[in-house]
Amino acid sequence: MRSKYLLICTFIILSGFASKTCFADTEQPTLADYKSGEKWVWKYKGVTSAGEVRADGKDTKKIVSQNGDLKMVTLHSTIPLTDIVKPNKSKTPRYSWPLSVGKTWTFEEHWTSEDGTKGSTIQDAEIISFKEETVAAGTFMAYTIKYKGKITNSRGYSADTEDVYLYAPRLKTFIKLTQIQKDYLYVEELIEYSDK
């Protein structure tokens, strides 16, 4: 009887340890988490319910070393990684660190588009799960984060929105994004990742 009791106690202790190590909260990536040569490529497409394609292409980000400093190179800019990993002091961020299943917060962003239109996105966010997710680039442990709310702009546009991000801690970014806005569906999926 005593050996059964010890076995059950050991199982409970090990289960608790495993759940803490496997499902620990995820902190914001730091400078030390990146290395020169890392590259992410996403494929994106946005289509209306009438079949009109409004977006279709690829987006690439790469880490390079310039004069000993790591930088992220995108299509339109080169950003010092120190700026990217700087803690976000906003009370309404895109990602509320540390990430953990069940966490909720409000995401709020005020922006200006390239044509000068001003807008706002306000959404309630919730982390639904943390599990293996498969995209074109492979299979990764990822958080499913759902955002629901509204987007408005200075030209009178207003729409309910629902965004679902799959965020993979190992890759330090999202591996898939699905956005629904009125009659518009936008999907962006990671198709390639390399760290060489």
Buried (B, 14 or more C-beta within 10 A) or exposed (E): EEEEEEEEEEEEEEEEEEEEEEEEEBEBBEEEBBEEEBBBBBBBBBBEEEEEEEEEEEEEBBBBEEEEEBBBBEEEEEEBBEEBBEEEEEEBBBBBBEBBBEBEBBBBBEEEEEEEEEBBBBBEBBBEEBEEBEBEBBEBBBBBBBBBBEBBBEEEEEEEBEBBBBBBBEBBBBBBBBBBBEEBBBBBBBBBBEEE
